[in-house]
Amino acid sequence: MKLLTPPLNALFRKKFLLSKIFTNNFSRINRNFTVMEEIFVNKVAESGIVSLDLETFYPKEDIALFDMKDYLFMGLILKEKDFRESLKLLDTTVYADKIVAVTCSADAVIPMWAYMLVASYLQPVASEIAFGNQDEIKNMLLLKNIDQLPVDNFIDKRVVIKGCGEIPVGEAAYLKATKLLRPIAKSIMYGEPCSTVPIYKKK
């Protein structure tokens, strides 16, 4: 039984035509998306909305940890003589030019002079010393950075404070930013320019 097959040229022309149709359609779709994106960007620009990304204020410095627990007898008791000797042998180079978070992760009573003694050893090498764990220090520095916000750039502006980012900025940062912007902004929103939650509008 003889099978009827279309000529090779005919098959090639058919595949070429289908490929051309698909390519043209894809190009039109891509152009449409590009036009829509440009329209959206233009509308945002025309609306006078200013976007504020709090992630840009997140500290980028290295933060080293000094845990008092590592210097306690049985992880519970601070012996003054042993503690002083341990600090004399401390390799301070690991803290050089870094922000040092000083804390005690153990449930122990640490005398105040012990923290003061630690600071006296770290001060010559560390860029900054603060009490708390690394996350707490990062949050403290974040709020400190937000305090430097150039508020004059937001006078009578419609401000969107961006949310849902990749870095866990935290509630305190949004409180701080809103507090700074409330007296001078025309309006404050949360989210993205395309989808916002209204927070404040000047009357």
Backbone as a chain_set.jsonl record, in Angstrom:
{"seq": "MKLLTPPLNALFRKKFLLSKIFTNNFSRINRNFTVMEEIFVNKVAESGIVSLDLETFYPKEDIALFDMKDYLFMGLILKEKDFRESLKLLDTTVYADKIVAVTCSADAVIPMWAYMLVASYLQPVASEIAFGNQDEIKNMLLLKNIDQLPVDNFIDKRVVIKGCGEIPVGEAAYLKATKLLRPIAKSIMYGEPCSTVPIYKKK", "coords": {"N": [[0.855, -1.202, 0.0], [0.641, 2.139, -0.934], [1.851, 5.013, 0.643], [0.611, 8.28, 0.878], [2.362, 11.145, 0.848], [2.948, 14.571, 1.542], [4.795, 16.779, -0.612], [8.234, 17.58, 0.131], [8.973, 20.266, -0.035], [6.527, 21.543, 0.23], [5.838, 20.925, 2.891], [7.909, 22.263, 4.207], [7.334, 24.913, 3.465], [4.916, 25.24, 4.793], [5.625, 24.949, 7.537], [7.356, 27.093, 7.736], [5.609, 29.235, 7.302], [3.865, 29.018, 9.501], [5.719, 29.473, 11.559], [6.43, 32.092, 10.989], [4.015, 33.425, 11.396], [3.658, 32.967, 14.173], [5.929, 34.297, 15.168], [5.424, 36.949, 14.364], [3.058, 37.47, 15.799], [3.994, 37.198, 18.428], [5.823, 39.304, 18.472], [4.09, 41.473, 18.226], [2.658, 41.234, 20.631], [4.717, 41.608, 22.479], [5.445, 44.231, 21.838], [3.101, 45.51, 22.605], [3.102, 45.093, 25.39], [5.354, 46.588, 26.023], [4.551, 49.176, 25.288], [2.406, 49.484, 27.081], [3.797, 49.437, 29.503], [5.352, 51.738, 29.222], [3.328, 53.656, 29.153], [2.28, 53.34, 31.735], [4.512, 54.101, 33.331], [4.763, 56.761, 32.497], [2.321, 57.793, 33.396], [2.614, 57.517, 36.146], [4.748, 59.271, 36.531], [3.552, 61.654, 35.7], [1.631, 61.933, 37.653], [2.967, 62.866, 39.82], [3.915, 61.304, 41.871], [6.111, 60.246, 44.389], [8.415, 57.778, 45.048], [9.458, 55.988, 47.893], [11.897, 53.956, 49.066], [12.527, 52.057, 51.723], [14.405, 50.115, 52.069], [16.782, 51.003, 51.036], [17.954, 52.319, 53.078], [18.857, 50.452, 54.761], [21.355, 49.124, 56.875], [24.648, 48.518, 55.658], [27.012, 47.87, 56.733], [29.535, 45.759, 58.254], [28.718, 43.738, 61.001], [29.923, 42.713, 63.99], [29.783, 40.233, 66.583], [29.908, 40.344, 70.09], [29.683, 38.227, 72.597], [28.842, 38.015, 75.889], [28.354, 35.675, 77.193], [30.213, 33.79, 76.455], [32.294, 34.21, 78.175], [31.674, 33.541, 80.707], [31.706, 31.693, 83.757], [30.886, 28.378, 83.637], [28.925, 29.198, 81.969], [27.217, 30.846, 83.344], [28.098, 32.44, 85.507], [29.944, 35.347, 86.171], [33.261, 35.662, 86.747], [35.378, 37.933, 88.128], [38.278, 38.092, 88.071], [39.027, 36.058, 86.235], [37.621, 36.972, 84.017], [38.82, 39.434, 83.426], [41.39, 38.549, 82.754], [40.804, 37.064, 80.474], [39.989, 39.071, 78.698], [42.36, 40.424, 78.352], [43.694, 38.681, 76.718], [42.253, 38.818, 74.457], [41.615, 38.673, 70.984], [41.601, 41.366, 69.265], [41.634, 42.052, 66.632], [39.691, 40.858, 65.088], [37.567, 42.47, 65.378], [38.184, 44.783, 64.183], [37.559, 47.878, 62.642], [34.833, 47.407, 62.504], [31.309, 47.391, 63.295], [30.381, 46.647, 66.529], [28.321, 44.453, 68.18], [27.37, 44.158, 71.394], [26.401, 41.809, 73.691], [24.546, 39.546, 75.872], [23.788, 36.338, 75.633], [23.064, 34.479, 77.446], [21.073, 33.623, 80.318], [21.904, 35.4, 82.597], [23.183, 37.375, 85.318], [24.852, 40.233, 84.678], [27.339, 42.373, 85.766], [27.424, 45.957, 85.564], [29.923, 47.171, 85.236], [31.328, 45.302, 83.811], [30.473, 45.426, 81.148], [31.404, 47.958, 80.612], [34.128, 47.505, 80.781], [34.538, 45.814, 78.618], [33.944, 47.584, 76.528], [36.086, 49.325, 76.789], [38.191, 47.859, 75.796], [37.421, 47.356, 73.189], [36.982, 49.804, 71.963], [39.328, 51.119, 70.794], [39.631, 49.794, 68.328], [37.214, 49.152, 67.065], [34.647, 50.401, 64.846], [32.266, 51.234, 65.832], [30.409, 50.737, 68.851], [27.808, 49.002, 70.373], [25.008, 48.168, 72.456], [23.294, 45.116, 72.332], [21.871, 42.485, 70.238], [22.878, 41.29, 66.941], [20.758, 41.684, 65.1], [19.216, 43.58, 66.434], [20.981, 45.731, 66.516], [21.271, 46.26, 63.799], [18.69, 47.143, 63.267], [18.638, 49.415, 64.858], [20.586, 50.982, 63.566], [19.363, 51.234, 61.098], [17.126, 52.846, 61.704], [18.492, 55.083, 62.53], [19.683, 55.827, 60.117], [17.395, 56.422, 58.615], [16.587, 58.654, 59.944], [18.175, 60.543, 58.798], [16.897, 61.237, 56.526], [16.32, 63.224, 53.683], [14.122, 65.404, 54.132], [13.193, 67.713, 52.924], [13.006, 67.184, 50.253], [10.581, 66.048, 49.959], [8.522, 67.762, 50.397], [5.191, 68.747, 50.125], [4.687, 66.612, 48.419], [3.353, 63.653, 46.836], [3.736, 60.764, 48.384], [4.835, 57.459, 48.124], [5.495, 54.89, 50.2], [7.43, 52.203, 49.806], [6.559, 48.72, 50.007], [6.736, 45.198, 50.988], [9.335, 44.186, 50.331], [12.592, 42.659, 49.703], [14.233, 42.692, 51.883], [13.927, 42.404, 55.4], [12.591, 44.999, 56.659], [10.996, 46.007, 58.784], [8.602, 47.043, 61.355], [9.207, 49.334, 62.888], [10.712, 50.992, 61.239], [8.884, 51.87, 59.308], [7.145, 53.273, 60.922], [8.867, 55.325, 61.763], [9.511, 56.601, 59.308], [6.981, 57.509, 58.482], [6.37, 59.264, 60.551], [8.301, 61.263, 60.077], [7.554, 62.199, 57.549], [4.893, 62.982, 57.71], [4.39, 65.743, 58.6], [5.068, 67.251, 56.324], [4.489, 66.145, 53.803], [2.25, 65.92, 50.958], [0.572, 63.772, 50.612], [0.537, 60.424, 51.927], [1.269, 57.119, 51.123], [1.106, 53.518, 51.122], [2.811, 50.764, 49.67], [2.956, 49.999, 46.232], [3.376, 52.182, 43.36], [1.422, 51.361, 41.534], [-0.44, 50.063, 43.042], [-1.746, 50.963, 45.914], [-2.073, 51.643, 49.473], [-3.94, 53.998, 51.117], [-2.64, 56.292, 53.502], [-2.289, 58.85, 54.643], [-3.612, 62.1, 53.975], [-3.225, 65.422, 53.136], [-5.318, 68.006, 54.237]], "CA": [[0.0, 0.0, 0.0], [1.5, 3.323, -1.105], [1.462, 6.14, 1.49], [0.652, 9.586, 0.217], [3.021, 12.154, 1.696], [3.096, 15.841, 0.829], [6.179, 17.08, -1.021], [9.07, 18.184, 1.175], [8.913, 21.728, -0.154], [5.233, 21.986, 0.772], [5.96, 20.858, 4.349], [8.812, 23.334, 4.631], [6.625, 26.192, 3.344], [3.883, 25.282, 5.831], [6.287, 25.215, 8.81], [7.894, 28.455, 7.691], [4.477, 30.155, 7.429], [3.424, 28.969, 10.901], [6.752, 30.121, 12.361], [6.351, 33.537, 10.731], [2.803, 33.923, 12.065], [3.941, 32.973, 15.61], [6.911, 35.361, 15.446], [4.752, 38.249, 14.22], [2.144, 37.64, 16.921], [4.801, 37.419, 19.625], [6.384, 40.662, 18.382], [3.019, 42.428, 18.529], [2.379, 41.147, 22.066], [5.849, 42.226, 23.174], [5.335, 45.69, 21.647], [1.975, 45.975, 23.416], [3.551, 45.158, 26.778], [6.291, 47.715, 26.125], [3.743, 50.398, 25.243], [1.67, 49.569, 28.343], [4.762, 49.786, 30.545], [5.703, 53.156, 29.043], [2.156, 54.448, 29.552], [2.207, 53.299, 33.194], [5.601, 54.918, 33.861], [4.427, 58.159, 32.239], [1.219, 58.187, 34.27], [3.179, 57.681, 37.487], [5.544, 60.512, 36.519], [2.629, 62.788, 35.606], [0.866, 62.057, 38.889], [3.802, 63.499, 40.831], [4.169, 60.375, 42.967], [7.513, 59.996, 44.722], [8.539, 56.479, 45.709], [10.492, 55.919, 48.929], [12.233, 52.57, 49.365], [13.246, 52.044, 52.996], [15.513, 49.155, 51.998], [18.019, 51.722, 50.711], [18.519, 52.817, 54.335], [19.286, 49.306, 55.56], [22.819, 49.199, 57.055], [25.47, 47.589, 54.875], [28.258, 47.64, 57.449], [29.741, 44.486, 58.949], [28.424, 43.793, 62.431], [30.508, 41.585, 64.723], [29.096, 39.963, 67.846], [30.664, 40.022, 71.299], [28.707, 37.621, 73.503], [29.386, 37.864, 77.238], [28.151, 34.28, 77.613], [31.444, 33.029, 76.205], [33.288, 34.546, 79.188], [31.094, 33.217, 82.009], [32.016, 30.394, 84.35], [29.772, 27.453, 83.43], [27.905, 29.892, 81.197], [26.248, 31.488, 84.237], [28.671, 33.337, 86.511], [31.113, 36.114, 85.752], [34.321, 35.797, 87.744], [36.101, 39.143, 87.717], [39.677, 37.835, 87.748], [39.066, 35.288, 84.985], [37.095, 37.821, 82.946], [39.857, 40.411, 83.086], [42.465, 37.839, 82.077], [40.313, 36.7, 79.139], [39.985, 40.268, 77.858], [43.753, 40.745, 78.024], [44.093, 37.773, 75.64], [41.28, 38.964, 73.372], [42.116, 39.042, 69.653], [40.754, 42.491, 68.865], [41.682, 42.271, 65.177], [38.439, 40.386, 64.469], [36.582, 43.544, 65.526], [38.747, 45.988, 63.581], [36.755, 48.634, 61.667], [33.48, 46.85, 62.444], [30.357, 47.719, 64.356], [30.346, 45.501, 67.442], [27.124, 44.275, 68.997], [27.731, 43.53, 72.666], [25.195, 41.281, 74.321], [24.726, 38.313, 76.637], [22.704, 35.438, 75.231], [22.738, 33.613, 78.581], [20.227, 34.218, 81.353], [22.824, 35.62, 83.718], [23.294, 38.758, 85.785], [26.159, 40.777, 84.325], [27.53, 43.702, 86.372], [27.582, 47.039, 84.598], [31.335, 47.454, 84.985], [31.836, 44.327, 82.843], [30.216, 46.0, 79.818], [32.307, 49.089, 80.473], [35.455, 46.958, 80.539], [34.538, 45.342, 77.219], [34.006, 48.77, 75.669], [37.435, 49.913, 76.863], [39.072, 47.054, 74.941], [36.963, 47.382, 71.796], [36.927, 51.163, 71.423], [40.431, 51.504, 69.898], [39.639, 49.111, 67.027], [35.88, 49.074, 66.452], [34.114, 51.658, 64.309], [31.138, 51.588, 66.697], [30.053, 49.719, 69.84], [26.433, 49.21, 70.826], [24.462, 47.042, 73.218], [22.208, 44.404, 71.666], [22.336, 41.472, 69.288], [23.133, 41.839, 65.604], [19.507, 42.165, 64.501], [18.827, 44.808, 67.136], [21.884, 46.805, 66.092], [20.901, 46.599, 62.427], [17.464, 47.94, 63.339], [19.022, 50.722, 65.411], [21.277, 51.724, 62.504], [18.35, 51.543, 60.081], [16.36, 54.014, 62.175], [19.433, 56.219, 62.51], [19.814, 56.231, 58.714], [16.136, 57.045, 58.195], [16.576, 59.994, 60.562], [18.895, 61.447, 57.895], [16.078, 61.41, 55.32], [16.234, 64.631, 53.253], [12.675, 65.65, 54.105], [12.876, 68.834, 52.028], [12.703, 66.631, 48.926], [9.231, 65.471, 49.974], [7.546, 68.799, 50.741], [4.014, 68.795, 49.25], [4.744, 65.52, 47.448], [2.574, 62.433, 47.069], [4.803, 59.804, 48.663], [4.521, 56.045, 48.315], [6.539, 54.146, 50.898], [7.362, 50.86, 49.234], [6.46, 47.597, 50.933], [6.938, 43.849, 50.436], [10.655, 44.075, 49.72], [13.366, 41.452, 49.966], [14.899, 42.835, 53.178], [12.955, 42.623, 56.477], [12.822, 46.342, 57.201], [10.386, 46.04, 60.113], [7.567, 48.035, 61.648], [9.763, 50.582, 63.434], [11.177, 51.835, 60.13], [7.709, 52.502, 58.695], [6.691, 54.279, 61.89], [9.803, 56.45, 61.716], [9.363, 57.312, 58.037], [5.68, 58.199, 58.491], [6.51, 60.383, 61.492], [9.082, 62.322, 59.443], [6.889, 62.718, 56.352], [3.539, 63.479, 58.02], [4.23, 67.207, 58.65], [5.455, 67.989, 55.114], [4.023, 65.511, 52.567], [0.874, 66.158, 50.532], [-0.109, 62.528, 50.968], [1.406, 59.275, 52.186], [0.657, 55.842, 50.769], [1.944, 52.341, 51.318], [2.692, 49.764, 48.617], [3.612, 50.326, 44.975], [2.591, 53.206, 42.654], [0.284, 50.768, 40.823], [-1.376, 49.504, 44.014], [-1.364, 51.597, 47.175], [-3.007, 51.783, 50.592], [-3.829, 55.383, 51.6], [-2.276, 56.454, 54.908], [-2.546, 60.223, 55.079], [-3.799, 63.092, 52.922], [-3.334, 66.764, 53.694], [-6.625, 68.635, 53.954]], "C": [[0.885, 1.243, 0.0], [0.98, 4.471, -0.246], [1.603, 7.428, 0.715], [1.255, 10.596, 1.179], [3.187, 13.429, 0.906], [4.547, 16.073, 0.476], [6.928, 17.789, 0.101], [8.998, 19.701, 1.154], [7.637, 22.279, 0.457], [5.268, 21.974, 2.292], [6.82, 22.0, 4.877], [8.101, 24.692, 4.589], [5.585, 26.337, 4.448], [4.49, 25.624, 7.188], [6.825, 26.636, 8.861], [6.79, 29.482, 7.903], [3.986, 30.199, 8.872], [4.418, 29.687, 11.811], [6.688, 31.636, 12.215], [5.155, 34.149, 11.433], [3.04, 34.032, 13.573], [4.881, 34.117, 15.983], [6.266, 36.737, 15.381], [3.819, 38.52, 15.395], [2.907, 37.934, 18.217], [5.376, 38.834, 19.64], [5.327, 41.698, 18.716], [2.696, 42.436, 20.014], [3.472, 41.853, 22.863], [5.801, 43.748, 23.053], [4.206, 46.258, 22.497], [2.36, 46.105, 24.879], [4.477, 46.35, 26.988], [5.544, 49.036, 26.158], [2.995, 50.584, 26.549], [2.584, 49.986, 29.486], [5.139, 51.255, 30.454], [4.562, 54.058, 29.473], [2.063, 54.518, 31.066], [3.271, 54.192, 33.82], [5.294, 56.393, 33.678], [3.324, 58.646, 33.161], [1.702, 58.393, 35.699], [3.962, 58.98, 37.583], [4.623, 61.731, 36.513], [1.868, 63.004, 36.909], [1.666, 62.719, 40.003], [4.08, 62.612, 42.022], [5.674, 60.175, 43.142], [7.581, 58.692, 45.508], [9.706, 56.494, 46.698], [10.699, 54.456, 49.318], [13.095, 52.537, 50.626], [14.403, 51.051, 53.004], [16.845, 49.845, 51.699], [18.699, 52.269, 51.965], [19.049, 51.683, 55.215], [20.812, 49.299, 55.662], [23.555, 48.116, 56.281], [26.791, 47.25, 55.582], [28.312, 46.235, 58.059], [29.474, 44.671, 60.44], [28.961, 42.53, 63.095], [29.809, 41.449, 66.07], [30.107, 39.672, 68.958], [29.648, 39.539, 72.327], [29.356, 37.357, 74.858], [29.273, 36.426, 77.735], [29.43, 33.463, 77.485], [32.514, 33.257, 77.283], [32.775, 34.267, 80.604], [31.515, 31.823, 82.476], [30.761, 29.528, 84.305], [28.603, 28.131, 82.698], [26.911, 30.667, 82.029], [26.832, 32.586, 85.113], [29.899, 34.054, 85.95], [32.073, 36.232, 86.923], [35.257, 36.913, 87.296], [37.534, 38.865, 87.285], [39.803, 37.112, 86.405], [38.628, 36.15, 83.795], [38.148, 38.827, 82.482], [41.01, 39.744, 82.32], [42.063, 37.462, 80.647], [40.34, 37.893, 78.198], [41.404, 40.678, 77.47], [44.247, 39.909, 76.837], [43.191, 37.898, 74.408], [41.949, 39.378, 72.062], [41.201, 40.137, 69.091], [40.743, 42.723, 67.356], [40.395, 41.815, 64.482], [37.346, 41.445, 64.548], [37.036, 44.834, 64.836], [37.832, 46.575, 62.505], [35.346, 48.068, 61.494], [32.604, 47.445, 63.538], [30.237, 46.475, 65.23], [29.064, 45.535, 68.272], [27.519, 43.513, 70.252], [26.457, 43.086, 73.358], [25.555, 40.105, 75.209], [23.529, 37.426, 76.335], [22.311, 34.463, 76.343], [21.862, 34.368, 79.574], [21.067, 34.376, 82.619], [22.838, 37.102, 84.074], [24.714, 39.24, 85.532], [26.298, 42.156, 84.966], [27.838, 44.754, 85.312], [29.044, 47.3, 84.256], [31.92, 46.506, 83.938], [31.628, 44.829, 81.413], [31.147, 47.178, 79.554], [33.725, 48.614, 80.157], [35.595, 46.46, 79.1], [34.691, 46.523, 76.265], [35.403, 49.38, 75.659], [38.438, 49.151, 76.003], [38.698, 47.187, 73.457], [37.065, 48.762, 71.155], [38.082, 51.518, 70.482], [40.375, 50.894, 68.501], [38.296, 49.136, 66.303], [35.448, 50.431, 65.91], [32.951, 52.167, 65.159], [30.882, 50.435, 67.651], [28.643, 50.021, 70.337], [25.945, 47.969, 71.552], [23.269, 46.447, 72.47], [22.767, 43.314, 70.772], [22.451, 42.087, 67.897], [21.874, 42.391, 64.94], [19.061, 43.48, 65.137], [19.7, 45.987, 66.707], [21.575, 47.233, 64.66], [19.654, 47.47, 62.416], [17.76, 49.34, 63.869], [19.684, 51.594, 64.342], [20.313, 52.109, 61.386], [17.571, 52.793, 60.465], [17.237, 55.266, 62.176], [19.604, 56.746, 61.089], [18.556, 56.936, 58.219], [16.014, 58.45, 58.77], [17.283, 61.024, 59.682], [18.125, 61.684, 56.594], [15.989, 62.889, 54.938], [14.767, 65.042, 53.06], [12.289, 66.793, 53.172], [12.513, 68.351, 50.62], [11.273, 66.114, 48.822], [8.149, 66.482, 50.345], [6.451, 68.858, 49.67], [4.053, 67.729, 48.144], [3.78, 64.401, 47.847], [3.58, 61.288, 47.186], [4.229, 58.393, 48.837], [5.716, 55.395, 49.002], [6.404, 52.692, 50.481], [7.305, 49.786, 50.318], [6.79, 46.294, 50.232], [8.277, 43.72, 49.713], [11.339, 42.77, 50.09], [14.046, 41.485, 51.335], [13.841, 43.104, 54.253], [13.188, 43.955, 57.188], [12.203, 46.489, 58.592], [9.463, 47.215, 60.348], [8.134, 49.379, 62.092], [10.208, 51.538, 62.333], [10.008, 52.562, 59.474], [7.102, 53.546, 59.63], [7.551, 55.534, 61.801], [9.611, 57.278, 60.447], [8.054, 58.102, 57.994], [5.718, 59.411, 59.408], [7.244, 61.555, 60.853], [8.332, 62.984, 58.291], [5.546, 63.383, 56.645], [3.427, 65.002, 58.036], [4.427, 67.9, 57.303], [4.889, 67.4, 53.81], [2.575, 65.89, 52.253], [0.017, 64.943, 50.84], [0.925, 61.431, 51.162], [0.627, 58.015, 51.868], [1.646, 54.719, 51.027], [1.731, 51.37, 50.163], [3.568, 50.084, 47.426], [2.759, 51.382, 44.267], [1.357, 52.647, 41.958], [-0.776, 50.235, 41.774], [-0.992, 49.994, 45.404], [-2.484, 51.53, 48.211], [-2.862, 53.206, 51.118], [-3.56, 55.431, 53.101], [-2.668, 57.831, 55.417], [-2.714, 61.125, 53.858], [-4.031, 64.452, 53.565], [-4.66, 67.393, 53.282], [-6.444, 70.12, 53.647]], "O": [[1.774, 1.379, 0.84], [-0.178, 4.869, -0.372], [2.578, 7.643, -0.006], [0.679, 10.86, 2.234], [3.53, 13.386, -0.275], [5.44, 15.613, 1.188], [6.336, 18.502, 0.912], [8.966, 20.344, 2.203], [7.64, 23.323, 1.109], [4.78, 22.909, 2.926], [6.485, 22.625, 5.883], [8.222, 25.507, 5.504], [5.392, 27.429, 4.982], [3.965, 26.469, 7.913], [6.76, 27.301, 9.895], [6.991, 30.481, 8.593], [3.719, 31.274, 9.41], [4.022, 30.417, 12.719], [6.865, 32.372, 13.185], [5.243, 35.24, 11.996], [2.685, 35.036, 14.191], [4.667, 34.814, 16.974], [6.523, 37.592, 16.228], [3.777, 39.629, 15.927], [2.519, 38.804, 18.997], [5.414, 39.485, 20.684], [5.607, 42.682, 19.4], [2.485, 43.497, 20.602], [3.189, 42.598, 23.801], [6.072, 44.469, 24.013], [4.327, 47.353, 23.047], [2.007, 47.081, 25.541], [4.395, 47.038, 28.005], [5.862, 49.915, 26.958], [2.941, 51.692, 27.083], [2.2, 50.789, 30.336], [5.238, 51.943, 31.47], [4.788, 55.103, 30.083], [1.807, 55.579, 31.634], [2.976, 54.957, 34.737], [5.529, 57.194, 34.582], [3.373, 59.773, 33.654], [1.266, 59.318, 36.384], [3.867, 59.704, 38.574], [4.868, 62.711, 37.216], [1.501, 64.133, 37.234], [1.098, 63.094, 41.029], [4.445, 63.11, 43.087], [6.407, 59.963, 42.176], [6.888, 58.525, 46.512], [10.802, 56.954, 46.375], [9.791, 53.803, 49.832], [14.257, 52.941, 50.598], [15.287, 51.138, 53.856], [17.908, 49.338, 52.061], [19.873, 52.638, 51.929], [19.617, 51.925, 56.28], [21.496, 49.449, 54.65], [23.142, 46.957, 56.252], [27.583, 46.447, 55.088], [27.285, 45.616, 58.339], [29.939, 45.629, 61.057], [28.513, 41.422, 62.802], [29.307, 42.427, 66.625], [31.026, 38.87, 68.794], [28.86, 40.321, 72.859], [30.3, 36.574, 74.963], [30.03, 36.015, 78.614], [29.7, 32.569, 78.287], [33.531, 32.565, 77.295], [33.376, 34.709, 81.583], [31.657, 30.9, 81.674], [29.719, 29.885, 84.855], [27.455, 27.698, 82.795], [25.88, 31.106, 81.519], [26.146, 33.558, 85.432], [30.771, 33.44, 85.337], [31.75, 36.821, 87.954], [35.853, 36.845, 86.221], [37.965, 39.351, 86.239], [40.592, 37.511, 85.548], [39.197, 36.061, 82.707], [38.335, 39.035, 81.283], [41.536, 40.308, 81.361], [42.877, 37.531, 79.726], [40.677, 37.746, 77.023], [41.624, 41.217, 76.385], [45.092, 40.35, 76.058], [43.357, 37.164, 73.434], [42.747, 40.315, 72.031], [40.154, 39.847, 68.513], [39.934, 43.504, 66.854], [40.048, 42.323, 63.416], [36.322, 41.34, 63.873], [36.349, 45.853, 64.901], [37.392, 45.879, 61.59], [34.737, 48.238, 60.438], [33.09, 47.932, 64.559], [30.016, 45.375, 64.722], [28.771, 46.509, 68.964], [27.949, 42.361, 70.18], [25.547, 43.884, 73.585], [26.718, 39.711, 75.294], [22.402, 37.724, 76.73], [21.345, 33.712, 76.204], [21.908, 35.595, 79.656], [20.956, 33.601, 83.568], [22.546, 37.962, 83.244], [25.667, 38.714, 86.107], [25.458, 43.025, 84.733], [28.448, 44.454, 84.286], [29.368, 47.616, 83.111], [32.887, 46.85, 83.257], [32.507, 44.674, 80.566], [31.619, 47.377, 78.434], [34.435, 49.236, 79.367], [36.625, 46.656, 78.454], [35.47, 46.468, 75.314], [35.852, 49.893, 74.635], [39.422, 49.724, 75.535], [39.564, 47.135, 72.584], [37.217, 48.874, 69.938], [37.847, 52.162, 69.459], [41.003, 51.415, 67.579], [38.248, 49.141, 65.072], [35.829, 51.475, 66.439], [32.68, 53.367, 65.206], [31.113, 49.278, 67.301], [28.328, 51.16, 70.679], [26.41, 46.859, 71.293], [22.364, 47.16, 72.036], [23.977, 43.222, 70.568], [22.155, 43.266, 67.705], [21.916, 43.438, 64.296], [18.585, 44.381, 64.447], [19.212, 47.107, 66.555], [21.61, 48.421, 64.341], [19.568, 48.427, 61.646], [17.202, 50.326, 63.39], [19.389, 52.783, 64.224], [20.434, 53.184, 60.797], [17.38, 53.691, 59.645], [16.776, 56.363, 61.863], [19.664, 57.956, 60.873], [18.637, 57.926, 57.492], [15.411, 59.329, 58.157], [17.032, 62.224, 59.796], [18.664, 62.278, 55.66], [15.625, 63.72, 55.77], [14.252, 65.021, 51.942], [11.161, 66.83, 52.68], [11.796, 69.034, 49.888], [10.806, 65.781, 47.733], [6.999, 66.11, 50.579], [6.732, 68.998, 48.48], [3.507, 67.936, 47.06], [3.441, 64.229, 49.018], [4.198, 60.894, 46.197], [3.278, 58.173, 49.587], [6.815, 55.356, 48.449], [5.401, 52.036, 50.763], [7.906, 49.913, 51.384], [7.086, 46.276, 49.037], [8.334, 43.198, 48.599], [10.741, 41.891, 50.711], [14.395, 40.441, 51.885], [12.955, 43.935, 54.052], [13.894, 44.02, 58.194], [12.837, 47.047, 59.487], [9.52, 48.233, 59.658], [7.614, 50.432, 61.724], [10.092, 52.755, 62.48], [10.124, 53.736, 59.124], [6.606, 54.578, 59.18], [7.041, 56.654, 61.768], [9.555, 58.506, 60.503], [8.029, 59.237, 57.52], [5.165, 60.461, 59.082], [6.866, 62.709, 61.054], [8.457, 64.19, 58.078], [5.113, 64.258, 55.895], [2.439, 65.526, 57.522], [3.993, 69.041, 57.146], [4.821, 68.109, 52.807], [1.778, 66.146, 53.155], [-1.127, 65.073, 51.276], [2.035, 61.497, 50.635], [-0.521, 57.855, 52.282], [2.853, 54.937, 51.134], [0.599, 51.17, 49.723], [4.75, 50.397, 47.565], [1.56, 51.482, 44.529], [0.358, 53.35, 41.801], [-1.904, 49.979, 41.352], [-0.032, 49.505, 46.0], [-3.661, 51.383, 47.883], [-1.769, 53.594, 51.529], [-4.178, 54.699, 53.874], [-3.29, 57.971, 56.47], [-2.047, 60.942, 52.84], [-4.906, 64.618, 54.416], [-5.066, 67.317, 52.122], [-7.423, 70.82, 53.385]]}, "num_chains": 1, "name": "protein.A"}
